[in-house]
């Protein structure tokens, strides 16, 4: 999240309408970034299909699934989850009465 916008939210410099605009813009960014992780998921599915076709040991397949799950969560958090947590933390500090505006 842009540092100046985050500081503005913490300092409660925005009107409720401006804050709604910021929230909608961030929600669109989160949705776009979440959709982008679908490409990573497709790549992981292709890896898994190759492992199944080569009749890899079940232990290797299970380990690969765990690694893929951790990588997918990390990618999502760094792309989308962090925006949400930064916005919600700033909103809690600057506008504690506007809990309905959380993402």
Phi, psi and omega in degrees: 000142180300132185298320181293323178292317180299317178295325177296322178292316180299321181277000179058047181272350186258151173283170180295325179292317178296320179296322177296321177296318177297317180297318179294319178297317178294322179298319177297318179298317180297317179296317179297317181290327177293320177295327180294332178289347177296327176296319177295320178297320178295321177297316178296322178296322177295319176300316181295321178297319178295321178296321179291322181292329180271005178054052178291154180302144180302327179297318180294318179297316179297317179297319179296319179297320178295313180298318179296319179298315178296317180295320180294318178296316180299317179297316179295315182297315181293329181274315189239316185298325181293322176300314181297314182292323178294316179297313182296321179294317179295320180296319179299322181282317186271327183227068184296339182278350184255055179298334181289347181270001181292156178262000000 
